[in-house]
Amino acid sequence: MEQREGRPIELPAPTAAPMVVAFGVALVFAGLATHAIVAAVGAVVAIAGTYEWLTQVFPEPAVEHLVPLDVVASKPTTTRTQVQHVDAAVGLVRANLPVAFYPISAGVRGGVAGSVAMAAFAVLYGVVSGHGVFYPINLLAAGFLPSASIEELSAFNATAFGIALLIHAMASLLVGVLYGALLPMLPRRPILLGGLIGPLSWTGLLHSTLALINPMLADRIDWSWFVVSQIAFGVVAGFVVSRRQRVASAQPLSWPIRAGIEAPGLLNEPGEKEGGDVRDTHES
């Protein structure tokens, strides 16, 4: 409906009832997978929200009136006769850290080097434990061999070897790239993240979820050797990544340059000298 100038505008009154109804319905469905009490609470919340929503509509809809403001349009004016150019190379007040980062290739190199170090400690564990060099390899792929015995885990298995190699390579490359992204955040102690914080965090995550991912590995894993192999991976990967040349980010550049914008005030216009002086193009 058209509103005449200066007349209040009628809008529906704000209400949180739809959100309450949605929350109640969500609790009802959550109760199907958890407990009947959760579903009962959700039903009560949904009914209460529905009742509140209906009272906002019937018998008369709740509305509120907004008084429009009289806005007087003003045209910008200036007394300048020349274009003042923006120095696009300066003007940055504060930069976000890190100001430089490692390329993805550095993370890949670090992941490959770390995977070799971790595999060496895993094989050493197999020799020291007396199960043989193929025991840790088969354990890594034990999720696909749920009924394997100790003798089968200690013997060479081409299928398990291929699966373990694929899992080891993918995980090492992903963690290596992650180290490359995170190491610049600790520029003074890069090995602290790679050799201690990262391996301990990764070990804690696996310790709480390994029983679901690979139950056989969770039953037979030696966590002390696992931590040592993870630290070896982190130290080697962190060292290789930190030795690579970092690439400076575009933060020192102004936003118009990073966005590739060409606009008046950034570039000299035709017939204009450096510094914003206007030259007569017909001057001989």
VEXTI-995579 format. One record per residue: residue number from 1; x, y negated, z of N, C-alpha, C in turn; residue in three letters. Coordinates in steps of 0.05 Angstrom, whole numbers, plus 5000, padded with zeros to 4 digits. Layout:
{atom NUM,{X,Y,Z},{X,Y,Z},{X,Y,Z},ALA}
...
//
This chain:
{atom 1,{5017,5024,5000},{5000,5000,5000},{5018,4975,5000},MET}
{atom 2,{5011,4955,4983},{5027,4931,4981},{5024,4915,5007},GLU}
{atom 3,{5046,4903,5015},{5046,4886,5038},{5052,4857,5029},GLN}
{atom 4,{5036,4839,5038},{5041,4811,5032},{5064,4801,5048},ARG}
{atom 5,{5078,4780,5037},{5102,4769,5050},{5095,4760,5078},GLU}
{atom 6,{5111,4768,5098},{5108,4761,5125},{5089,4778,5141},GLY}
{atom 7,{5075,4797,5128},{5056,4814,5142},{5071,4838,5153},ARG}
{atom 8,{5064,4847,5178},{5078,4871,5189},{5075,4896,5172},PRO}
{atom 9,{5096,4911,5171},{5097,4936,5156},{5090,4959,5174},ILE}
{atom 10,{5071,4976,5166},{5062,4998,5183},{5078,5023,5176},GLU}
{atom 11,{5091,5036,5195},{5107,5060,5191},{5098,5081,5212},LEU}
{atom 12,{5102,5107,5206},{5096,5128,5225},{5114,5124,5250},PRO}
{atom 13,{5103,5129,5273},{5118,5127,5298},{5139,5149,5300},ALA}
{atom 14,{5162,5144,5310},{5183,5165,5312},{5175,5185,5334},PRO}
{atom 15,{5182,5211,5329},{5176,5232,5348},{5196,5254,5345},THR}
{atom 16,{5202,5267,5367},{5221,5290,5367},{5206,5316,5365},ALA}
{atom 17,{5180,5316,5362},{5164,5340,5362},{5173,5360,5340},ALA}
{atom 18,{5179,5352,5316},{5188,5372,5296},{5213,5387,5304},PRO}
{atom 19,{5232,5372,5316},{5257,5385,5325},{5251,5405,5347},MET}
{atom 20,{5233,5398,5365},{5226,5416,5387},{5213,5442,5376},VAL}
{atom 21,{5195,5439,5357},{5183,5462,5344},{5204,5480,5331},VAL}
{atom 22,{5222,5468,5316},{5243,5483,5303},{5261,5498,5323},ALA}
{atom 23,{5267,5484,5345},{5284,5497,5365},{5269,5521,5378},PHE}
{atom 24,{5243,5517,5383},{5228,5539,5394},{5226,5563,5376},GLY}
{atom 25,{5222,5558,5350},{5220,5580,5331},{5247,5595,5329},VAL}
{atom 26,{5269,5579,5330},{5296,5591,5330},{5300,5609,5354},ALA}
{atom 27,{5291,5601,5377},{5293,5618,5401},{5276,5643,5399},LEU}
{atom 28,{5253,5641,5386},{5236,5665,5382},{5251,5686,5366},VAL}
{atom 29,{5263,5678,5344},{5278,5697,5327},{5303,5706,5341},PHE}
{atom 30,{5316,5688,5356},{5340,5697,5371},{5333,5718,5392},ALA}
{atom 31,{5309,5716,5404},{5300,5735,5423},{5296,5763,5412},GLY}
{atom 32,{5291,5765,5385},{5288,5791,5373},{5314,5807,5374},LEU}
{atom 33,{5337,5792,5374},{5363,5806,5374},{5376,5806,5402},ALA}
{atom 34,{5364,5791,5421},{5376,5789,5448},{5358,5801,5469},THR}
{atom 35,{5339,5784,5478},{5322,5793,5500},{5294,5781,5497},HIS}
{atom 36,{5274,5794,5507},{5246,5785,5504},{5242,5759,5519},ALA}
{atom 37,{5257,5753,5540},{5254,5728,5555},{5261,5705,5537},ILE}
{atom 38,{5282,5708,5521},{5290,5686,5503},{5267,5680,5483},VAL}
{atom 39,{5255,5701,5473},{5232,5698,5454},{5209,5684,5468},ALA}
{atom 40,{5203,5692,5493},{5181,5680,5507},{5186,5651,5512},ALA}
{atom 41,{5210,5643,5520},{5216,5615,5524},{5213,5600,5498},VAL}
{atom 42,{5223,5612,5476},{5220,5599,5450},{5191,5595,5442},GLY}
{atom 43,{5174,5614,5448},{5146,5611,5442},{5133,5588,5457},ALA}
{atom 44,{5140,5586,5483},{5129,5564,5499},{5139,5537,5488},VAL}
{atom 45,{5164,5535,5482},{5175,5510,5471},{5162,5503,5444},VAL}
{atom 46,{5158,5523,5427},{5146,5518,5401},{5117,5509,5404},ALA}
{atom 47,{5102,5522,5422},{5074,5514,5427},{5072,5486,5438},ILE}
{atom 48,{5090,5479,5457},{5090,5452,5468},{5097,5431,5447},ALA}
{atom 49,{5117,5438,5430},{5124,5419,5409},{5102,5415,5389},GLY}
{atom 50,{5088,5437,5382},{5065,5436,5363},{5043,5418,5374},THR}
{atom 51,{5037,5421,5400},{5016,5405,5413},{5024,5376,5412},TYR}
{atom 52,{5049,5369,5419},{5057,5341,5418},{5056,5330,5390},GLU}
{atom 53,{5064,5347,5370},{5063,5338,5342},{5034,5332,5334},TRP}
{atom 54,{5016,5349,5341},{4988,5344,5334},{4976,5319,5346},LEU}
{atom 55,{4984,5314,5372},{4974,5289,5384},{4985,5264,5371},THR}
{atom 56,{5007,5267,5356},{5018,5244,5342},{5002,5239,5316},GLN}
{atom 57,{4986,5258,5308},{4972,5256,5282},{4941,5253,5286},VAL}
{atom 58,{4930,5269,5305},{4901,5269,5310},{4895,5258,5338},PHE}
{atom 59,{4872,5245,5342},{4852,5237,5321},{4861,5213,5304},PRO}
{atom 60,{4880,5197,5314},{4891,5175,5299},{4921,5177,5297},GLU}
{atom 61,{4932,5173,5273},{4961,5175,5271},{4975,5153,5287},PRO}
{atom 62,{4996,5161,5301},{5012,5141,5316},{5030,5126,5296},ALA}
{atom 63,{5029,5099,5298},{5044,5083,5279},{5059,5061,5295},VAL}
{atom 64,{5078,5048,5282},{5091,5025,5293},{5093,5004,5271},GLU}
{atom 65,{5094,4979,5279},{5093,4957,5260},{5120,4943,5260},HIS}
{atom 66,{5131,4939,5237},{5156,4924,5234},{5151,4898,5221},LEU}
{atom 67,{5162,4877,5232},{5158,4850,5221},{5182,4845,5203},VAL}
{atom 68,{5177,4841,5176},{5200,4836,5158},{5213,4809,5164},PRO}
{atom 69,{5239,4808,5161},{5254,4783,5164},{5255,4768,5138},LEU}
{atom 70,{5253,4742,5140},{5256,4725,5117},{5286,4722,5111},ASP}
{atom 71,{5295,4734,5089},{5323,4732,5082},{5327,4712,5059},VAL}
{atom 72,{5344,4693,5064},{5349,4673,5044},{5375,4680,5029},VAL}
{atom 73,{5372,4686,5003},{5395,4694,4987},{5413,4670,4983},ALA}
{atom 74,{5439,4675,4987},{5459,4653,4984},{5479,4662,4963},SER}
{atom 75,{5486,4644,4946},{5505,4650,4924},{5533,4642,4934},LYS}
{atom 76,{5552,4661,4933},{5579,4654,4942},{5592,4634,4923},PRO}
{atom 77,{5606,4615,4934},{5620,4594,4919},{5649,4593,4928},THR}
{atom 78,{5666,4582,4911},{5694,4579,4917},{5705,4554,4903},THR}
{atom 79,{5725,4542,4914},{5738,4519,4902},{5764,4527,4888},THR}
{atom 80,{5771,4552,4889},{5797,4561,4877},{5794,4562,4846},ARG}
{atom 81,{5815,4556,4833},{5815,4556,4804},{5832,4579,4793},THR}
{atom 82,{5846,4594,4811},{5863,4616,4802},{5856,4641,4817},GLN}
{atom 83,{5863,4664,4805},{5858,4689,4818},{5881,4695,4837},VAL}
{atom 84,{5875,4701,4862},{5896,4708,4881},{5899,4739,4881},GLN}
{atom 85,{5922,4748,4872},{5927,4777,4869},{5933,4790,4896},HIS}
{atom 86,{5924,4815,4898},{5929,4830,4922},{5955,4845,4919},VAL}
{atom 87,{5973,4844,4939},{5997,4859,4939},{5990,4888,4946},ASP}
{atom 88,{5987,4905,4926},{5977,4932,4931},{5997,4950,4944},ALA}
{atom 89,{6023,4942,4946},{6043,4959,4957},{6046,4957,4987},ALA}
{atom 90,{6033,4937,4999},{6035,4932,5027},{6007,4929,5039},VAL}
{atom 91,{6006,4924,5064},{5980,4919,5077},{5971,4942,5094},GLY}
{atom 92,{5986,4965,5095},{5977,4987,5112},{5984,4981,5141},LEU}
{atom 93,{5964,4982,5158},{5968,4975,5186},{5976,5000,5202},VAL}
{atom 94,{5961,5022,5199},{5966,5046,5214},{5964,5070,5196},ARG}
{atom 95,{5982,5089,5198},{5982,5113,5182},{5973,5137,5198},ALA}
{atom 96,{5960,5155,5185},{5952,5180,5198},{5975,5200,5197},ASN}
{atom 97,{5980,5214,5219},{6002,5233,5219},{5991,5260,5210},LEU}
{atom 98,{6008,5276,5196},{6035,5269,5187},{6036,5252,5162},PRO}
{atom 99,{6056,5236,5159},{6059,5220,5136},{6073,5235,5113},VAL}
{atom 100,{6084,5258,5118},{6096,5275,5098},{6088,5304,5104},ALA}
{atom 101,{6087,5320,5083},{6078,5348,5087},{6095,5366,5069},PHE}
{atom 102,{6094,5392,5075},{6109,5411,5060},{6092,5421,5036},TYR}
{atom 103,{6104,5426,5013},{6088,5437,4991},{6079,5465,4997},PRO}
{atom 104,{6059,5474,4982},{6049,5501,4986},{6070,5522,4981},ILE}
{atom 105,{6088,5516,4962},{6110,5536,4956},{6127,5541,4980},SER}
{atom 106,{6131,5521,4998},{6147,5525,5022},{6133,5545,5040},ALA}
{atom 107,{6106,5543,5043},{6092,5562,5059},{6093,5590,5048},GLY}
{atom 108,{6092,5592,5021},{6094,5619,5009},{6121,5631,5014},VAL}
{atom 109,{6142,5615,5011},{6169,5625,5016},{6172,5634,5045},ARG}
{atom 110,{6162,5617,5063},{6163,5624,5091},{6148,5649,5098},GLY}
{atom 111,{6124,5653,5086},{6109,5677,5090},{6123,5702,5081},GLY}
{atom 112,{6136,5700,5058},{6150,5723,5047},{6174,5730,5065},VAL}
{atom 113,{6189,5710,5073},{6212,5715,5091},{6203,5726,5118},ALA}
{atom 114,{6182,5714,5129},{6172,5724,5155},{6161,5752,5153},GLY}
{atom 115,{6149,5759,5131},{6138,5786,5128},{6160,5807,5128},SER}
{atom 116,{6184,5800,5117},{6206,5819,5117},{6216,5822,5146},VAL}
{atom 117,{6219,5800,5161},{6228,5802,5189},{6209,5819,5206},ALA}
{atom 118,{6183,5814,5202},{6163,5828,5218},{6163,5858,5211},MET}
{atom 119,{6165,5864,5185},{6166,5892,5176},{6191,5906,5188},ALA}
{atom 120,{6213,5892,5189},{6237,5904,5200},{6234,5912,5229},ALA}
{atom 121,{6221,5894,5245},{6216,5901,5273},{6195,5923,5276},PHE}
{atom 122,{6176,5924,5259},{6156,5945,5260},{6169,5972,5254},ALA}
{atom 123,{6186,5973,5234},{6200,5998,5227},{6218,6006,5250},VAL}
{atom 124,{6231,5986,5262},{6249,5992,5285},{6233,6004,5308},LEU}
{atom 125,{6209,5994,5312},{6192,6006,5333},{6185,6035,5327},TYR}
{atom 126,{6180,6041,5301},{6174,6069,5294},{6197,6087,5299},GLY}
{atom 127,{6222,6077,5295},{6245,6094,5300},{6250,6097,5330},VAL}
{atom 128,{6248,6075,5345},{6253,6076,5374},{6232,6094,5388},VAL}
{atom 129,{6207,6092,5379},{6186,6108,5392},{6187,6137,5385},SER}
{atom 130,{6202,6144,5365},{6205,6172,5357},{6183,6182,5338},GLY}
{atom 131,{6166,6164,5329},{6144,6172,5310},{6152,6170,5281},HIS}
{atom 132,{6174,6157,5275},{6183,6154,5248},{6177,6127,5236},GLY}
{atom 133,{6189,6121,5213},{6187,6094,5201},{6159,6090,5189},VAL}
{atom 134,{6145,6111,5182},{6119,6108,5169},{6096,6105,5190},PHE}
{atom 135,{6102,6109,5215},{6081,6108,5235},{6068,6080,5237},TYR}
{atom 136,{6084,6058,5240},{6071,6032,5241},{6058,6024,5215},PRO}
{atom 137,{6068,6034,5192},{6055,6028,5167},{6028,6041,5165},ILE}
{atom 138,{6026,6067,5173},{6001,6081,5172},{5981,6070,5193},ASN}
{atom 139,{5992,6060,5216},{5974,6048,5236},{5961,6023,5225},LEU}
{atom 140,{5975,6007,5209},{5963,5983,5198},{5940,5989,5180},LEU}
{atom 141,{5941,6012,5166},{5920,6021,5149},{5901,6041,5162},ALA}
{atom 142,{5903,6044,5188},{5888,6065,5202},{5858,6060,5201},ALA}
{atom 143,{5850,6035,5196},{5821,6030,5193},{5809,6045,5171},GLY}
{atom 144,{5825,6052,5151},{5815,6068,5128},{5821,6098,5131},PHE}
{atom 145,{5834,6105,5154},{5840,6133,5160},{5831,6139,5188},LEU}
{atom 146,{5805,6138,5194},{5796,6139,5221},{5801,6165,5236},PRO}
{atom 147,{5805,6187,5222},{5809,6213,5235},{5837,6224,5233},SER}
{atom 148,{5857,6206,5228},{5884,6215,5225},{5896,6223,5251},ALA}
{atom 149,{5912,6244,5251},{5926,6253,5275},{5954,6240,5277},SER}
{atom 150,{5968,6246,5299},{5995,6234,5303},{6013,6244,5281},ILE}
{atom 151,{6011,6270,5274},{6028,6280,5253},{6022,6267,5226},GLU}
{atom 152,{5997,6263,5220},{5990,6249,5195},{5999,6220,5194},GLU}
{atom 153,{5997,6207,5217},{6006,6179,5219},{6036,6177,5216},LEU}
{atom 154,{6051,6198,5224},{6080,6197,5223},{6091,6205,5195},SER}
{atom 155,{6074,6216,5178},{6083,6225,5151},{6076,6204,5131},ALA}
{atom 156,{6090,6206,5108},{6085,6186,5087},{6058,6192,5073},PHE}
{atom 157,{6043,6171,5069},{6017,6173,5056},{6016,6150,5036},ASN}
{atom 158,{6015,6157,5010},{6016,6136,4989},{5993,6117,4991},ALA}
{atom 159,{5969,6128,4996},{5945,6110,4998},{5948,6091,5021},THR}
{atom 160,{5955,6102,5045},{5958,6084,5068},{5981,6064,5064},ALA}
{atom 161,{6002,6073,5051},{6024,6054,5046},{6015,6031,5028},PHE}
{atom 162,{6000,6037,5007},{5990,6015,4990},{5971,5997,5004},GLY}
{atom 163,{5953,6008,5021},{5934,5991,5036},{5949,5973,5055},ILE}
{atom 164,{5968,5985,5070},{5983,5970,5090},{6000,5948,5076},ALA}
{atom 165,{6011,5954,5053},{6027,5934,5039},{6010,5911,5030},LEU}
{atom 166,{5986,5916,5021},{5968,5895,5013},{5959,5878,5036},LEU}
{atom 167,{5952,5891,5059},{5943,5876,5083},{5967,5859,5093},ILE}
{atom 168,{5990,5870,5094},{6014,5856,5105},{6021,5832,5087},HIS}
{atom 169,{6020,5836,5061},{6027,5814,5042},{6007,5791,5044},ALA}
{atom 170,{5981,5798,5043},{5961,5777,5044},{5961,5761,5070},MET}
{atom 171,{5964,5776,5093},{5964,5762,5119},{5989,5745,5121},ALA}
{atom 172,{6012,5754,5112},{6037,5739,5114},{6036,5714,5098},SER}
{atom 173,{6026,5716,5073},{6024,5692,5056},{6005,5671,5068},LEU}
{atom 174,{5982,5680,5078},{5963,5661,5089},{5974,5648,5114},LEU}
{atom 175,{5987,5663,5131},{5999,5650,5156},{6022,5632,5148},VAL}
{atom 176,{6038,5640,5128},{6060,5623,5119},{6050,5596,5108},GLY}
{atom 177,{6029,5596,5092},{6017,5571,5083},{6006,5555,5106},VAL}
{atom 178,{5994,5569,5126},{5984,5555,5149},{6007,5542,5165},LEU}
{atom 179,{6029,5555,5168},{6052,5543,5181},{6062,5519,5166},TYR}
{atom 180,{6062,5521,5139},{6071,5498,5123},{6053,5473,5127},GLY}
{atom 181,{6027,5478,5132},{6009,5456,5137},{6011,5445,5165},ALA}
{atom 182,{6018,5462,5185},{6018,5453,5213},{6045,5443,5223},LEU}
{atom 183,{6067,5453,5211},{6093,5446,5221},{6099,5416,5221},LEU}
{atom 184,{6090,5401,5201},{6095,5372,5202},{6083,5358,5226},PRO}
{atom 185,{6063,5370,5239},{6051,5358,5263},{6070,5359,5287},MET}
{atom 186,{6090,5376,5286},{6110,5377,5307},{6138,5373,5294},LEU}
{atom 187,{6143,5349,5285},{6168,5344,5269},{6193,5348,5285},PRO}
{atom 188,{6192,5344,5312},{6216,5346,5328},{6222,5375,5337},ARG}
{atom 189,{6201,5391,5339},{6204,5419,5348},{6189,5437,5329},ARG}
{atom 190,{6198,5440,5304},{6182,5456,5285},{6182,5486,5293},PRO}
{atom 191,{6205,5496,5305},{6206,5524,5311},{6189,5530,5336},ILE}
{atom 192,{6182,5510,5352},{6165,5514,5375},{6138,5524,5366},LEU}
{atom 193,{6127,5512,5345},{6101,5521,5335},{6104,5548,5321},LEU}
{atom 194,{6125,5551,5304},{6128,5576,5289},{6136,5600,5305},GLY}
{atom 195,{6153,5595,5326},{6164,5617,5341},{6150,5623,5367},GLY}
{atom 196,{6133,5605,5377},{6121,5610,5403},{6090,5606,5402},LEU}
{atom 197,{6082,5581,5396},{6053,5575,5397},{6038,5591,5377},ILE}
{atom 198,{6047,5592,5352},{6033,5607,5332},{6031,5637,5338},GLY}
{atom 199,{6053,5651,5344},{6052,5680,5349},{6035,5687,5374},PRO}
{atom 200,{6037,5671,5395},{6021,5676,5419},{5991,5672,5414},LEU}
{atom 201,{5984,5651,5398},{5956,5646,5392},{5945,5669,5374},SER}
{atom 202,{5961,5677,5354},{5953,5699,5336},{5950,5725,5352},TRP}
{atom 203,{5968,5731,5370},{5967,5755,5386},{5942,5755,5404},THR}
{atom 204,{5937,5732,5417},{5913,5731,5434},{5887,5735,5418},GLY}
{atom 205,{5886,5724,5394},{5862,5728,5377},{5859,5757,5369},LEU}
{atom 206,{5881,5770,5361},{5879,5798,5353},{5873,5816,5377},LEU}
{atom 207,{5884,5809,5400},{5879,5826,5424},{5850,5828,5431},HIS}
{atom 208,{5835,5806,5426},{5807,5805,5433},{5789,5816,5411},SER}
{atom 209,{5799,5819,5387},{5782,5827,5365},{5791,5853,5351},THR}
{atom 210,{5815,5863,5358},{5826,5886,5343},{5809,5911,5346},LEU}
{atom 211,{5796,5914,5369},{5780,5938,5373},{5757,5939,5354},ALA}
{atom 212,{5748,5917,5344},{5726,5916,5324},{5737,5919,5296},LEU}
{atom 213,{5761,5908,5291},{5773,5909,5264},{5785,5936,5258},ILE}
{atom 214,{5802,5946,5276},{5817,5971,5272},{5818,5986,5298},ASN}
{atom 215,{5798,6002,5305},{5798,6016,5331},{5822,6034,5336},PRO}
{atom 216,{5831,6048,5316},{5854,6066,5320},{5879,6050,5326},MET}
{atom 217,{5883,6028,5312},{5906,6011,5317},{5905,5999,5345},LEU}
{atom 218,{5881,5992,5354},{5877,5980,5380},{5884,6001,5402},ALA}
{atom 219,{5879,6027,5397},{5885,6048,5417},{5914,6054,5418},ASP}
{atom 220,{5929,6052,5396},{5956,6062,5395},{5977,6039,5393},ARG}
{atom 221,{5969,6014,5391},{5988,5993,5388},{6004,5988,5413},ILE}
{atom 222,{6029,5981,5410},{6047,5973,5432},{6049,5943,5431},ASP}
{atom 223,{6035,5929,5449},{6032,5900,5447},{6059,5886,5452},TRP}
{atom 224,{6077,5898,5467},{6103,5885,5471},{6118,5883,5445},SER}
{atom 225,{6118,5905,5430},{6132,5905,5404},{6117,5887,5384},TRP}
{atom 226,{6091,5887,5386},{6075,5870,5368},{6082,5841,5372},PHE}
{atom 227,{6084,5832,5398},{6091,5804,5403},{6118,5798,5393},VAL}
{atom 228,{6137,5816,5397},{6165,5812,5387},{6165,5809,5356},VAL}
{atom 229,{6150,5826,5342},{6149,5824,5313},{6136,5798,5304},SER}
{atom 230,{6116,5789,5319},{6102,5764,5311},{6121,5740,5316},GLN}
{atom 231,{6136,5741,5338},{6155,5719,5343},{6176,5719,5321},ILE}
{atom 232,{6185,5743,5313},{6205,5744,5291},{6194,5732,5265},ALA}
{atom 233,{6169,5739,5259},{6156,5727,5236},{6155,5697,5238},PHE}
{atom 234,{6146,5687,5262},{6143,5658,5265},{6169,5643,5264},GLY}
{atom 235,{6190,5654,5276},{6216,5640,5276},{6227,5639,5247},VAL}
{atom 236,{6227,5661,5233},{6238,5662,5206},{6221,5645,5187},VAL}
{atom 237,{6194,5648,5188},{6177,5632,5171},{6179,5602,5177},ALA}
{atom 238,{6179,5595,5202},{6182,5567,5210},{6209,5555,5201},GLY}
{atom 239,{6230,5571,5203},{6257,5562,5195},{6258,5557,5165},PHE}
{atom 240,{6247,5576,5149},{6247,5573,5120},{6230,5550,5111},VAL}
{atom 241,{6207,5546,5123},{6190,5524,5115},{6203,5497,5122},VAL}
{atom 242,{6214,5495,5147},{6225,5470,5156},{6250,5462,5140},SER}
{atom 243,{6263,5481,5126},{6287,5474,5110},{6279,5462,5083},ARG}
{atom 244,{6254,5464,5075},{6245,5453,5050},{6241,5423,5052},ARG}
{atom 245,{6244,5409,5029},{6240,5380,5028},{6210,5374,5030},GLN}
{atom 246,{6204,5356,5049},{6176,5348,5052},{6168,5327,5031},ARG}
{atom 247,{6143,5327,5024},{6132,5309,5004},{6117,5286,5018},VAL}
{atom 248,{6124,5262,5012},{6111,5239,5024},{6082,5237,5015},ALA}
{atom 249,{6064,5231,5033},{6036,5227,5026},{6032,5200,5014},SER}
{atom 250,{6008,5195,5004},{6002,5170,4991},{5991,5149,5010},ALA}
{atom 251,{5995,5154,5037},{5984,5135,5056},{5996,5107,5055},GLN}
{atom 252,{6023,5104,5048},{6033,5077,5047},{6021,5060,5025},PRO}
{atom 253,{6008,5073,5005},{5996,5059,4983},{5968,5050,4992},LEU}
{atom 254,{5959,5028,4980},{5932,5018,4987},{5911,5037,4974},SER}
{atom 255,{5887,5035,4985},{5865,5052,4975},{5859,5047,4946},TRP}
{atom 256,{5859,5022,4935},{5853,5019,4907},{5873,5034,4889},PRO}
{atom 257,{5899,5034,4896},{5918,5048,4880},{5914,5078,4881},ILE}
{atom 258,{5909,5088,4906},{5904,5117,4908},{5879,5126,4894},ARG}
{atom 259,{5859,5108,4892},{5834,5115,4878},{5836,5110,4848},ALA}
{atom 260,{5858,5098,4839},{5862,5093,4811},{5844,5071,4800},GLY}
{atom 261,{5838,5051,4817},{5820,5029,4809},{5836,5006,4797},ILE}
{atom 262,{5827,4997,4774},{5838,4973,4761},{5817,4951,4763},GLU}
{atom 263,{5822,4930,4778},{5802,4910,4782},{5816,4883,4783},ALA}
{atom 264,{5801,4861,4777},{5812,4834,4780},{5822,4830,4808},PRO}
{atom 265,{5845,4818,4810},{5857,4814,4836},{5879,4834,4842},GLY}
{atom 266,{5880,4856,4827},{5901,4876,4830},{5921,4874,4807},LEU}
{atom 267,{5912,4869,4783},{5929,4868,4759},{5928,4841,4747},LEU}
{atom 268,{5950,4833,4734},{5950,4808,4720},{5931,4809,4696},ASN}
{atom 269,{5917,4787,4693},{5899,4786,4670},{5914,4777,4645},GLU}
{atom 270,{5903,4783,4622},{5917,4775,4597},{5923,4745,4597},PRO}
{atom 271,{5948,4738,4589},{5956,4710,4587},{5964,4699,4614},GLY}
{atom 272,{5969,4716,4634},{5976,4706,4661},{6003,4716,4669},GLU}
{atom 273,{6020,4698,4680},{6046,4706,4688},{6045,4718,4716},LYS}
{atom 274,{6069,4729,4725},{6071,4740,4751},{6066,4718,4772},GLU}
{atom 275,{6051,4725,4793},{6046,4705,4814},{6020,4692,4811},GLY}
{atom 276,{6005,4697,4790},{5978,4686,4788},{5977,4660,4773},GLY}
{atom 277,{5999,4650,4761},{5998,4625,4745},{5986,4631,4718},ASP}
{atom 278,{5969,4612,4710},{5954,4615,4684},{5971,4602,4663},VAL}
{atom 279,{5975,4617,4641},{5989,4606,4618},{5970,4601,4595},ARG}
{atom 280,{5974,4579,4582},{5958,4573,4559},{5966,4591,4536},ASP}
{atom 281,{5949,4609,4528},{5956,4628,4507},{5960,4615,4479},THR}
{atom 282,{5950,4590,4476},{5954,4576,4451},{5979,4560,4450},HIS}
{atom 283,{5994,4560,4473},{6018,4544,4475},{6039,4556,4457},GLU}
{atom 284,{6052,4541,4441},{6072,4550,4423},{6099,4551,4436},SER}
//
